Amino acid sequence: MCRECGQHYLVGRRDGDHLAEAMRDESELDYKIEFYRPLDGSSDDECGSNNGRLVSFCTRCGKMSRRSTNPKEPSCGHGAILRLVFEEERESHEDQLRRCGRCGYRAPDPVREVTHGTDGPNAVIATTLHQLLPETRRKVLAFADGRQEAAFFAWYLQDTYEAIHSRVLILRALRAIASSGADEAGLHDLVLEIRELLRSEGGGDPCTDREWLQRAWVHLLRELLTDQPRISLEGVGLVRWFFKLPREVNCPASLGQHPWNLEAAEARKVVAYLFDSLRTDHCVELVADAGVRVLWDDLKLKAKQSCMAIGGGRTTKAWDGARTRRVGLLARWLERHGPAGMTPPERVAAAQSLLREIWETASRYQGKVPLLCAAENGRRAHPRWWRAQLLRDSDPLFRCTTCGRLHTDSIGNVCARYGCPGALVQMDSEAAVADDHYRVLYGQSLPPTLRAEEHTAQLAREEARNFQDEFEAGRIHLLSCSTTFELGIDLGDLDTIFLRNAPPEPFNYAQRVGRAGRRVHPGFAITYCRQRPHDQAAFEDPFRIMSGKTKPPVLSVTNEKIATRHVVAVSLAAFFQEHRDRFEKNVEGFLGKMSEPTAVDEIRSFLRNHQCTLENRLTAIVPDSLHNAVGLCDGTWIDKVAGTDTALARAQAEVSDDYLKVQALRRDCVEREDYKGADWTKRRLNTISTEDVISFLSRKAVIPKYGFPVDVVELDLQRSSLGSTVALQRDLALAVAEFAPGAEVVANKRLWVSKGLKRVVGKAWERLRYRKCKTHGTFEIWLEGQEPSTSGCCTQARTQSLVDPIFGFVASPEGLEPKGRPRRLFTSRPYFRGMTAPVGN
């Protein structure tokens, strides 16, 4: 669906003469995504640029015709035909369109898949809870099934709440100014009012007057230059921003002549309207009060600040470019209100000529505050010329008939949004936005802050403990957690639980809602049911999941990998009982010398010396059917505990390699006199060597931990200054997709990007070859250098290479501020070995 106009698209790929599900995995050879826009039957849709791209599609069986100017109906004969137009995707991003074919909207990803996302509705619920709960009881524990769901929501909720609260402050400030009789407010007057509001709700925050002023400027400039036009104060019809031309600025005389023929008042309105478009291009200088500095990064906008000039340049936007929003707006105005007979090129040329005159006039202005400020290779508008006007219910609003966007002003009823061919229709605010959620919310009183943090297995232990303590103390208002808080946690006087999806089982529901109501006040639990069958079933019959009835958990005691992990745990426990000093210190005390660790060799020697005693213990623990598999019959269990290819040996090799690399980096920093870097490496070396032993062994999956993962790898953040607060670990079956190079992960309100596979000196990845056939579903895998067991089922069975990333992955040096949901590039899929093609094929 188009993010701007709401036009829907069918997304798939042509497979023969049918529309099939899109192949979204870039690693697949038949990776392909195609976009088809349904037509509304109008003559405009059936002609022009759509020629040669039209398709007839059967909505019953999915059969489709070939693309042509006048496509025939499919031969299926069902008669349920929908006319579609094929839309071109981006060359560099085949899963994205360049622009919406209906309204012309352009953006990095203008048409997004319709998914019943939960972040928006969940944020509305969480904000309402925060607003209505008593001040001393504003604590909400929010559950999600997945750690990424929980991690992203913590950032998303706090970010959206801060944006909402910022708009609440601006609206309150503008209303205070309007109550004194002023029809409009300049930025300076607004900033002073916002500063007083911030100071009054500061809660004892020890800010200086200049710091309050700087915060007020950030709030105001972020709204003036917003990249959320639909939910901004202007987008919901509460505020009108406009560029106020100085009286002494004369508009170009050509505006009163052919082909424009405008009156003086109309001409000034057009010029001001065009200058107002500069804030949409983020071409505004950040000029605040004396002694106050606002940086572009302070505004947290997705777009970069730009500068502009006539003709543009390599790093400069064109004020008068033929494809700019201003030229498009003026050309569409001429098409509807100009003289008849003008060709499209003539309209564009007239618009460019007028824009150049306007720019030259503004550049020559010599007032105390310039209209345009010199910036880099061009100019930017000075913000002091913008004014804000509080809109009343009686003030008219305008809505575009094509993209649906709301406008607070109009020139010739032409939609000013870039590329939109629509017309504006005047309507009163009651009909336009009376029931808009954000319009109502901005007019309400909100608590000044909402702090949200995550509590998942992605956090380092100390960071998680700190967040839990702050939540219990009321300094964190919403704790977004996964299943980590289901069992064994008493959060004191917690009253409110928010389940962001229906839990898997009644047992999970009972455990989650059971966190609340343990002290004075009764507990309150709210469950949001998502648009998926499990949640909808819970919504239709909530008593099933609330009844508490559940199936007893089933555990296979003959799982070889879990049994082996317990063999390791028993063996290490015996070693630590005899060598308590190796356990009670830290990683360095356990391994010995960090550059040349000896722990694995010493443990293996200890096990050899105590083999009989330990085997007696282990045979009593391990099921009889697994004695041979884990090596208790022939003594090879020792090699499974402390052999050269065990989890313990890999953990020792990895931590030693990490230590040596940071040590080398420290020497390099000292040689280059990079004392800040040297100080960081010193702290990092201390973090690596002083980690407690149990944390290290469980983190490296040497001993059992929660969930019994058996092949755990990390997304290594050791080069990051924030790496000590995050522990990104996954079972290898999930990590191959979630941590694959290029993948993004959110943790502790930062976005981490995987950059590659981790290498360990002296160790190598196991290289393999594999072959799979999409026709017959066969899958084979064998070691590189060996021969496959079969010749392949058919020509569709292609052979490729793979490595087993047992040492994990490495991330970018620093986490980024998230801008939206992290992209999932890959998925994990199971394949079954040993399957053969049907006889005769």
C-alpha positions in Angstrom: 0.0 0.0 0.0 1.3 3.5 -0.8 2.3 5.3 2.3 1.0 8.6 0.9 -2.3 8.0 -0.9 -3.3 4.5 0.3 -3.3 2.9 -3.2 -3.1 -0.9 -2.8 -0.9 -3.2 -4.9 -0.7 -6.9 -5.5 2.8 -8.2 -4.8 4.1 -11.5 -6.2 5.9 -12.9 -9.2 4.9 -14.3 -12.5 5.3 -18.1 -12.6 4.3 -19.3 -16.0 0.8 -17.9 -16.5 -0.1 -17.5 -12.9 0.7 -15.0 -10.1 2.7 -16.8 -7.5 4.0 -15.8 -4.1 7.1 -13.5 -4.3 10.5 -15.0 -3.6 11.9 -12.5 -1.0 15.2 -14.3 -0.1 18.0 -12.7 -2.0 20.1 -15.8 -1.6 17.6 -17.8 -3.8 18.3 -18.1 -7.5 14.7 -17.3 -8.4 14.6 -14.2 -6.2 11.9 -12.0 -7.7 9.3 -9.5 -6.5 6.8 -7.8 -8.9 4.3 -5.0 -8.2 0.9 -4.9 -9.9 -1.5 -1.9 -9.4 -5.2 -2.5 -9.7 -6.9 0.0 -12.0 -10.1 1.8 -11.2 -11.5 1.7 -14.7 -11.1 5.3 -15.5 -9.9 6.4 -18.9 -6.8 8.0 -17.5 -5.7 4.7 -16.1 -6.2 2.8 -19.3 -4.0 4.9 -21.5 -0.8 7.0 -21.6 2.2 5.7 -19.7 0.5 2.4 -18.8 0.6 1.2 -22.4 2.3 -2.1 -22.8 2.2 -2.8 -19.0 -1.5 -3.8 -18.6 -2.4 -7.3 -17.4 -5.7 -9.1 -17.0 -5.8 -11.1 -13.8 -8.3 -13.8 -12.6 -9.1 -13.2 -8.9 -10.3 -16.8 -8.5 -7.5 -18.9 -9.8 -4.6 -16.4 -10.1 -4.2 -16.9 -13.9 -2.9 -13.8 -15.7 -2.4 -12.6 -19.3 0.8 -11.4 -20.7 1.6 -7.6 -20.5 0.4 -5.6 -23.4 -1.5 -2.4 -24.4 -4.8 -4.3 -24.6 -4.5 -7.6 -22.8 -6.9 -10.5 -23.4 -8.7 -12.2 -20.6 -7.1 -15.4 -19.2 -8.4 -18.6 -20.7 -9.6 -20.0 -17.4 -13.1 -18.7 -18.1 -14.0 -17.8 -14.5 -14.9 -14.2 -15.5 -13.6 -12.7 -12.3 -11.2 -10.4 -14.0 -9.2 -7.5 -12.5 -7.3 -5.2 -14.7 -3.7 -4.5 -13.4 -0.8 -2.4 -14.5 2.8 -3.7 -13.9 5.0 -1.1 -12.0 8.7 -0.9 -12.4 10.8 -1.5 -9.4 14.1 0.2 -8.4 17.2 -1.2 -10.1 19.2 -1.2 -6.8 16.3 -2.5 -4.6 14.2 -5.0 -6.4 11.8 -5.3 -3.5 10.9 -1.6 -3.7 9.1 0.6 -6.2 10.5 3.9 -7.5 7.3 5.8 -7.1 3.6 5.2 -6.6 1.9 4.8 -10.0 -1.2 6.6 -8.8 -0.1 9.7 -6.8 3.5 9.9 -7.9 4.8 9.7 -4.3 8.6 9.1 -4.2 10.6 7.9 -1.2 13.1 5.2 -0.3 10.3 2.7 0.0 7.0 4.4 -1.1 4.9 1.3 -1.3 5.1 -1.0 1.7 3.6 -4.4 2.3 0.4 -4.4 4.2 1.2 -6.0 7.5 -1.0 -5.9 10.6 1.8 -4.3 12.6 1.5 -4.0 16.3 3.8 -1.2 17.2 1.4 1.6 16.4 -1.7 0.2 18.2 0.5 -1.0 21.1 2.0 2.5 21.5 -1.5 3.9 21.6 -2.5 1.5 24.4 0.7 2.1 26.3 0.4 5.9 26.0 -3.2 5.7 27.3 -2.2 3.6 30.2 0.6 5.9 31.1 -1.8 8.9 30.8 -4.5 7.4 33.0 -2.5 5.6 35.7 -1.9 7.6 39.0 1.5 9.3 39.1 2.9 7.0 41.8 1.8 3.8 39.9 2.9 4.5 36.4 4.6 1.2 35.8 3.6 -1.2 33.0 5.2 -4.5 32.3 4.8 -5.2 28.5 5.3 -8.8 27.2 6.1 -9.9 23.7 7.0 -13.5 22.6 10.2 -12.4 20.7 13.2 -10.5 21.9 13.4 -8.3 18.8 9.7 -7.4 19.2 10.4 -6.4 22.8 13.6 -4.5 22.0 12.2 -2.5 19.1 9.1 -1.5 21.0 11.1 0.0 23.9 12.7 2.4 21.5 9.6 3.0 19.4 7.3 3.8 22.3 9.7 6.3 23.9 10.5 7.9 20.6 6.9 8.3 19.6 5.9 9.5 23.0 8.6 12.2 23.0 7.3 13.4 19.6 3.7 13.5 20.8 4.7 15.4 24.0 6.7 17.8 22.0 3.7 18.7 19.9 1.5 19.0 23.0 4.0 21.6 24.3 4.0 23.6 21.1 0.2 23.6 20.9 -0.1 24.7 24.5 2.4 27.5 23.8 0.6 28.7 20.7 -2.7 28.7 22.6 -1.2 30.8 25.3 0.0 33.3 22.8 -3.4 33.3 21.0 -5.3 33.8 24.3 -3.5 37.2 24.5 -5.1 38.3 21.2 -2.3 37.6 18.8 -3.3 36.0 15.5 0.1 34.6 14.8 3.4 33.8 16.6 7.0 34.0 15.5 9.5 31.4 16.4 11.2 33.5 19.1 7.9 34.1 20.9 7.0 30.4 20.7 10.4 29.3 22.1 10.0 31.5 25.1 6.6 30.0 25.9 7.9 26.5 25.3 10.8 27.1 27.6 8.5 28.1 30.5 6.4 25.0 29.9 9.5 22.8 30.0 10.8 24.5 33.1 7.4 24.1 34.9 7.3 20.4 34.3 11.0 19.8 34.6 10.6 17.9 37.9 13.7 19.5 39.5 15.9 18.9 36.4 19.0 21.1 37.1 19.1 22.9 33.7 20.4 26.4 33.1 18.3 29.0 31.4 20.3 28.5 28.2 19.8 24.7 28.3 16.1 25.1 28.7 16.1 27.5 25.7 18.2 25.1 23.6 15.7 22.3 24.3 12.8 24.6 23.4 14.4 25.4 20.0 14.9 21.7 19.3 11.2 21.0 20.0 10.1 23.9 17.7 12.5 23.4 14.8 11.8 19.6 14.7 8.1 20.4 14.3 8.7 23.1 11.7 10.9 20.7 9.6 9.0 17.6 10.4 9.3 14.4 8.4 6.0 13.2 9.7 3.6 15.5 7.8 0.5 13.5 8.2 0.6 13.4 12.0 2.2 16.8 12.6 0.3 19.7 14.1 -0.3 21.0 10.7 -1.2 17.6 9.2 -4.1 17.2 11.7 -5.4 20.7 11.1 -4.4 22.4 14.4 -1.6 24.7 13.3 -0.8 26.5 10.0 2.8 27.4 9.3 3.5 30.1 6.7 6.4 32.2 5.4 5.8 35.9 6.1 7.3 38.0 3.4 8.7 41.4 4.5 6.6 44.3 3.3 9.6 45.9 1.5 10.1 42.8 -0.7 8.5 43.4 -4.1 7.3 40.4 -6.0 8.5 39.9 -9.6 6.4 42.0 -12.0 6.0 39.0 -14.2 3.5 37.5 -11.8 1.0 40.2 -12.9 1.7 39.5 -16.6 1.1 36.7 -19.0 0.8 33.8 -18.3 0.2 34.3 -14.6 -2.0 37.4 -14.5 -2.2 37.6 -10.7 -3.3 40.4 -8.5 -0.7 41.8 -6.1 -2.2 40.0 -3.0 -2.3 36.7 -4.9 1.2 37.2 -6.2 2.6 37.7 -2.6 0.7 34.6 -1.5 2.3 32.5 -4.3 5.8 33.7 -3.5 5.4 33.0 0.3 3.9 29.6 -0.6 7.0 28.8 -2.7 9.4 29.8 0.0 7.4 27.7 2.5 8.3 24.7 0.4 11.9 25.1 1.5 11.1 23.5 4.9 9.8 20.4 3.1 13.2 20.2 1.4 14.9 20.7 4.8 16.6 23.7 3.4 16.4 25.9 6.5 19.3 27.3 8.5 19.3 26.4 12.2 19.5 29.9 13.6 18.4 30.2 17.3 19.0 32.8 20.0 22.4 34.2 20.9 24.5 31.7 22.8 22.2 28.8 21.8 23.4 26.3 19.2 21.1 23.6 17.6 22.7 20.9 15.5 20.9 19.0 12.8 21.4 15.7 14.6 19.6 17.2 17.6 16.4 17.2 15.6 16.5 13.4 14.9 15.1 13.7 11.4 15.5 11.0 8.9 16.5 13.4 6.1 19.7 15.4 5.9 19.8 19.2 5.9 20.1 20.6 2.3 21.1 23.8 0.6 19.8 25.2 -2.6 20.8 27.3 -5.6 19.6 28.1 -9.1 20.5 25.1 -11.2 21.7 23.1 -8.2 24.9 21.2 -8.2 26.6 18.0 -7.0 25.8 18.6 -3.3 23.2 21.3 -3.8 19.5 21.0 -4.7 18.0 23.0 -7.6 15.5 25.7 -6.6 14.3 25.8 -10.3 14.9 22.2 -11.4 12.5 20.9 -14.0 11.5 18.0 -11.8 11.3 19.8 -8.5 8.2 20.2 -6.4 8.0 24.0 -7.1 8.2 23.7 -10.9 5.6 20.8 -10.7 3.3 22.9 -8.6 3.5 26.0 -10.9 3.1 23.9 -14.0 0.0 22.2 -12.7 -1.4 25.6 -11.7 -0.8 26.9 -15.3 -2.5 23.7 -16.7 -5.6 24.5 -14.7 -5.7 28.3 -14.5 -3.3 29.5 -17.2 -4.0 30.4 -20.8 -5.2 27.6 -23.0 -2.9 26.2 -25.6 0.3 26.1 -23.5 2.3 22.9 -24.0 3.8 21.0 -21.0 7.4 22.2 -21.9 6.1 25.8 -22.1 4.5 25.5 -18.7 7.7 24.1 -17.2 9.8 26.9 -18.8 7.5 29.6 -17.5 7.7 28.1 -14.0 11.5 28.0 -14.1 11.7 31.5 -15.3 9.5 32.8 -12.5 11.4 30.8 -9.8 14.7 32.3 -10.9 13.3 35.9 -10.6 12.0 35.1 -7.1 15.3 33.6 -6.0 17.2 36.6 -7.3 14.8 39.0 -5.5 15.3 37.2 -2.2 19.1 37.0 -2.6 19.2 40.8 -3.0 17.2 41.5 0.1 19.3 43.6 2.5 17.1 43.6 5.7 18.4 43.0 9.2 17.4 39.4 9.0 18.1 37.9 5.5 15.6 35.9 3.7 18.3 33.5 2.5 21.5 32.6 4.4 24.7 31.6 2.6 25.4 27.9 3.2 28.0 25.7 1.7 27.6 25.9 -2.1 24.1 27.5 -2.0 21.6 29.1 0.4 19.1 28.2 3.0 16.1 30.1 4.3 16.3 32.0 7.6 13.8 30.4 10.1 12.8 33.7 11.6 10.4 34.5 8.7 8.1 31.6 9.5 5.0 32.2 11.6 2.6 29.8 13.3 -1.2 30.4 13.4 -3.6 28.5 15.7 -6.4 27.1 13.5 -9.9 27.3 14.9 -12.8 25.0 14.1 -14.2 27.6 11.7 -11.0 27.9 9.7 -11.1 26.1 6.3 -9.0 23.1 5.5 -8.2 21.5 2.2 -8.0 17.8 1.3 -6.4 16.3 -1.8 -8.8 14.1 -3.9 -5.8 11.9 -4.9 -3.3 11.5 -2.1 -5.7 12.4 0.7 -3.3 14.7 2.4 -4.7 17.6 4.5 -3.5 21.1 3.6 -4.0 24.3 5.7 -3.7 26.6 2.6 -4.1 26.5 -1.1 -3.1 28.2 -4.3 -5.5 27.5 -7.1 -6.6 24.3 -5.3 -3.5 22.5 -6.6 -2.0 19.8 -4.3 1.5 20.9 -3.3 2.8 17.4 -2.6 5.6 16.4 -5.0 4.3 14.6 -8.0 0.7 14.5 -6.9 -1.8 15.3 -9.7 -4.7 15.8 -7.4 -6.9 18.8 -6.7 -7.8 20.3 -3.3 -11.3 20.4 -2.0 -12.2 22.8 0.8 -13.9 21.4 3.9 -14.5 22.4 7.5 -12.3 20.8 10.3 -15.3 19.0 11.8 -15.7 16.9 8.6 -12.0 16.6 7.9 -10.3 15.6 11.2 -12.7 15.7 14.1 -12.1 12.0 15.0 -8.4 12.0 14.3 -6.6 10.2 17.1 -3.5 12.4 17.1 -5.6 15.7 16.9 -7.4 14.6 20.0 -4.2 13.5 21.8 -2.3 16.7 21.1 -5.0 18.7 22.9 -4.8 16.6 26.0 -2.5 16.9 29.1 0.2 14.2 29.1 2.8 13.3 31.7 6.1 15.0 30.8 8.1 11.8 30.3 7.7 8.2 29.5 10.8 6.1 29.8 10.7 2.7 28.2 13.5 0.1 28.3 13.8 -3.5 27.2 14.5 -6.5 29.4 15.5 -9.5 27.2 18.2 -12.1 26.9 20.0 -9.5 24.6 21.1 -7.4 27.6 24.2 -8.0 29.6 23.4 -9.2 33.1 24.4 -6.0 34.9 22.4 -3.9 32.5 19.3 -6.1 32.9 19.6 -6.0 36.7 20.0 -2.2 36.6 16.8 -1.8 34.5 14.9 -4.1 36.8 15.9 -2.1 39.8 15.0 1.2 38.1 11.6 -0.2 37.1 10.8 -1.3 40.6 11.8 2.2 41.8 9.5 3.8 39.3 12.2 5.5 37.3 11.3 3.3 34.2 7.6 3.5 33.3 7.4 0.6 30.8 9.6 -2.4 30.7 9.3 -4.2 27.4 10.3 -7.8 28.0 10.2 -11.2 26.4 9.8 -14.5 28.3 12.6 -13.6 30.7 10.0 -12.2 33.2 7.6 -15.1 33.1 9.1 -17.1 36.0 10.7 -16.4 39.3 10.4 -12.6 39.3 8.7 -10.6 42.1 8.4 -6.9 40.9 6.8 -5.7 44.1 3.9 -3.2 43.8 3.3 -3.7 40.1 -0.3 -3.3 39.1 -0.5 -3.3 35.3 0.5 -5.9 32.7 0.3 -5.4 28.9 0.4 -8.5 26.7 1.3 -7.3 23.2 0.0 -10.6 21.7 -1.9 -13.6 22.9 0.6 -15.9 24.7 1.2 -19.4 23.3 -0.4 -21.3 26.1 -2.7 -20.7 29.1 0.4 -21.4 31.3 2.2 -18.5 29.7 -0.8 -16.2 30.2 -1.1 -17.2 33.9 2.6 -16.6 34.5 2.6 -13.2 32.7 -0.5 -11.7 34.3 0.7 -13.2 37.6 3.4 -10.6 37.9 0.9 -8.0 38.9 -1.4 -7.5 41.9 1.0 -9.0 44.5 0.8 -6.1 47.0 -1.9 -3.6 47.9 -3.7 -2.9 44.6 -5.5 -5.4 42.4 -3.7 -6.3 39.2 -4.9 -5.2 35.7 -4.0 -7.0 32.6 -4.8 -6.0 29.0 -4.1 -8.3 26.0 -3.8 -7.1 22.4 -4.8 -9.7 19.9 -2.9 -9.5 16.6 -4.2 -10.3 13.1 -3.1 -13.9 13.1 -5.2 -17.1 13.7 -3.8 -17.9 17.2 -4.6 -14.4 18.5 -8.0 -14.2 16.8 -8.9 -17.5 18.4 -8.0 -16.1 21.8 -10.1 -13.0 21.0 -13.1 -15.1 20.1 -12.8 -17.4 23.1 -10.7 -15.6 25.8 -11.8 -18.1 28.5 -9.7 -20.9 27.0 -6.4 -19.0 27.5 -7.5 -17.6 30.8 -8.6 -20.9 32.2 -5.1 -22.0 33.2 -5.5 -25.4 31.7 -2.3 -26.5 29.9 -0.6 -29.6 28.5 2.3 -30.9 30.7 5.6 -30.0 29.2 7.4 -32.9 27.4 11.1 -33.3 27.7 13.1 -35.9 25.9 15.8 -37.2 28.3 17.5 -39.0 25.4 18.5 -35.8 23.6 22.2 -36.4 22.9 23.2 -32.8 22.8 21.5 -31.9 26.1 23.0 -35.0 27.7 26.5 -34.0 26.5 26.1 -30.5 27.9 25.3 -32.1 31.3 28.3 -34.3 31.1 30.3 -31.1 30.5 28.7 -29.4 33.5 29.4 -32.3 35.9 33.0 -32.5 34.7 33.6 -28.8 35.2 31.9 -28.9 38.6 34.4 -31.6 39.7 37.3 -29.6 38.4 36.2 -26.4 40.2 35.6 -28.3 43.4 39.3 -29.3 43.4 40.5 -26.0 42.0 38.3 -23.4 43.7 40.7 -20.6 42.8 40.1 -21.2 39.1 36.3 -20.7 39.6 36.2 -17.9 42.2 38.3 -15.4 40.3 37.4 -14.5 36.7 38.0 -15.5 33.1 41.7 -14.7 33.3 42.0 -16.7 36.6 40.2 -19.6 34.9 42.1 -19.7 31.7 45.5 -18.8 33.0 47.6 -16.5 30.8 45.2 -14.7 28.4 47.6 -14.8 25.5 48.4 -18.5 26.0 45.5 -20.1 27.9 45.9 -23.6 29.4 42.5 -24.3 30.9 41.4 -26.9 28.3 44.6 -28.9 28.6 44.5 -28.8 32.4 40.8 -29.9 32.5 41.5 -32.7 30.1 44.4 -33.9 32.3 42.2 -33.6 35.4 39.5 -35.7 33.7 42.0 -38.4 32.8 43.3 -38.6 36.3 39.7 -38.9 37.8 38.2 -40.9 35.0 36.8 -43.8 37.0 35.2 -41.6 39.7 33.6 -39.3 37.2 32.3 -42.1 35.0 30.5 -43.6 38.0 28.8 -40.3 38.5 27.9 -39.8 34.9 26.5 -43.3 34.3 24.0 -42.6 37.2 22.9 -39.4 35.5 22.9 -40.2 31.7 20.2 -42.5 30.4 21.5 -46.0 29.6 20.6 -45.6 25.9 23.0 -42.7 25.6 26.1 -44.1 27.3 27.6 -45.2 24.0 26.6 -41.9 22.2 28.2 -39.6 24.7 31.3 -41.8 25.0 30.9 -43.3 28.5 31.6 -46.8 27.1 35.0 -46.1 25.7 36.2 -43.0 27.5 35.7 -40.7 24.6 33.4 -38.5 26.7 36.6 -36.7 27.8 37.2 -35.6 24.2 33.6 -34.3 24.1 34.3 -32.2 27.2 37.8 -30.9 26.6 38.8 -32.0 23.1 40.2 -29.7 20.4 36.8 -29.3 18.7 34.5 -28.7 21.7 32.6 -25.7 22.8 35.1 -25.2 25.7 38.1 -25.2 23.3 36.3 -22.8 20.9 35.4 -20.5 23.8 39.0 -20.5 25.0 40.3 -19.8 21.5 37.8 -17.0 20.9 38.4 -15.1 24.1 42.1 -15.4 23.8 41.9 -14.2 20.2 39.7 -11.2 21.2 42.1 -10.3 23.9 45.2 -10.4 21.6 43.4 -8.3 19.0 42.4 -5.6 21.5 45.9 -5.7 22.9 47.4 -5.1 19.4 44.9 -2.2 18.9 46.0 -0.7 22.2 49.6 -0.7 21.1 48.7 0.9 17.8 46.7 3.6 19.6 49.6 4.4 21.9 52.0 4.6 18.9 49.6 7.0 17.2 49.1 9.0 20.4 45.3 8.2 20.2 44.9 8.4 24.0 41.1 8.2 23.8 41.3 5.0 21.8 44.0 3.7 24.2 41.8 4.4 27.2 38.9 2.5 25.5 41.1 -0.5 24.7 42.3 -0.6 28.3 38.8 -0.7 29.6 37.9 -3.4 27.0 40.8 -5.6 28.0 39.7 -5.3 31.6 36.1 -6.3 30.6 37.3 -9.4 28.7 39.6 -10.6 31.4 37.4 -9.9 34.5 34.1 -11.5 33.3 32.9 -14.0 35.9 33.4 -17.7 35.0 29.8 -18.8 35.1 28.7 -15.9 32.9 31.5 -16.7 30.4 30.8 -20.5 30.3 27.0 -20.1 29.8 27.5 -17.2 27.3 29.6 -19.5 25.2 27.1 -22.4 25.6 29.7 -24.6 27.4 27.3 -25.2 30.3 23.4 -25.3 30.1 21.5 -22.0 30.4 17.9 -20.9 30.1 16.2 -22.5 27.0 19.0 -25.2 26.6 20.4 -23.7 23.4 23.0 -26.2 22.0 24.9 -24.3 19.3 25.2 -20.7 20.5 27.1 -18.0 18.5 27.4 -14.3 19.1 27.1 -11.1 17.1 30.4 -9.7 18.4 30.2 -6.1 19.6 33.6 -5.9 21.2 34.7 -2.9 19.1 31.8 -0.9 20.4 31.9 1.3 23.5 28.4 0.1 24.3 29.3 -3.6 23.8 29.4 -4.3 27.5 25.7 -3.5 27.9 24.5 -5.9 25.2 25.0 -9.7 24.7 23.7 -10.7 21.3 23.6 -14.5 21.2 21.5 -16.9 19.2 21.2 -20.6 18.5 23.1 -21.1 15.3 20.0 -22.3 13.5 18.5 -18.8 14.0 21.8 -16.8 13.9 22.5 -17.8 10.3 19.6 -15.6 9.3 19.3 -13.0 12.1 23.1 -12.3 12.3 24.0 -12.8 8.6 26.2 -10.1 7.1 23.9 -7.1 6.3 21.2 -8.1 8.8 20.1 -5.5 11.4 19.3 -6.1 15.1 17.9 -3.7 17.7 19.2 -4.0 21.3 19.2 -1.5 24.1 17.7 1.2 21.8 20.6 0.9 19.3 20.6 -0.6 15.8 23.5 -3.1 15.2 24.4 -4.1 11.7 26.2 -7.4 11.1 29.3 -6.8 8.9 30.8 -10.3 8.5 31.8 -13.7 9.9 34.1 -13.8 12.8 37.6 -15.3 12.3 39.7 -16.9 15.1 43.4 -17.2 14.6 44.5 -20.8 14.2 40.9 -22.0 13.6 39.1 -22.4 10.3 35.4 -22.8 9.2 34.3 -26.2 8.1 33.6 -25.8 4.3 30.9 -27.9 2.7 29.1 -28.3 -0.5 25.3 -28.7 -0.9 22.8 -29.4 -3.5 19.0 -28.8 -3.4 16.3 -29.2 -6.0 13.2 -27.0 -5.9 11.4 -29.4 -8.3 11.7 -32.5 -6.2 12.6 -31.1 -2.8 15.8 -33.1 -2.5 18.7 -31.9 -0.4 22.3 -33.2 -0.1 25.3 -32.0 1.8 28.9 -33.2 1.9 32.4 -32.1 2.9 34.3 -30.0 0.4 36.8 -32.3 -1.4 34.6 -35.3 -1.1 32.1 -36.7 -3.6 28.3 -36.5 -3.2 26.5 -39.8 -2.6 24.3 -39.3 -5.7 24.6 -37.7 -9.0 21.6 -35.4 -8.4 18.0 -35.9 -9.2 17.8 -33.6 -12.2 19.3 -30.5 -13.8 17.4 -28.2 -11.4 19.6 -29.5 -8.5 22.3 -26.9 -8.4 25.5 -27.3 -6.3 26.7 -24.5 -4.1 29.2 -23.9 -1.2 28.7 -23.0 2.4 30.6 -22.6 5.7 29.4 -23.3 9.2 29.9 -19.9 11.1 30.7 -21.6 14.4 32.7 -18.6 15.6 29.8 -16.2 15.2 29.6 -12.8 13.5 31.0 -9.3 13.9 29.0 -6.1 14.0 29.7 -2.5 13.0 31.9 -0.6 15.5 29.0 1.5 17.0 25.3 1.0 17.3 23.1 3.5 15.4 20.0 5.4 16.4 17.1 3.4 14.9 15.0 5.1 12.3 12.4 2.3 12.0 12.0 -1.4 12.1 15.2 -3.3 11.3 15.1 -5.1 8.0 15.1 -8.9 7.9 17.0 -9.9 4.9 17.0 -13.7 5.3 15.0 -16.4 6.9 15.9 -19.9 8.2 14.3 -22.9 6.5 14.7 -26.6 7.4 15.7 -29.1 4.7 15.6 -32.9 5.0 18.6 -34.9 4.0 18.4 -38.2 2.3 15.2 -37.5 0.3 15.3 -38.9 -3.2 13.4 -38.0 -6.4 10.3 -40.2 -7.3 11.1 -43.3 -9.3 11.0 -42.5 -13.0 12.0 -38.9 -12.6 
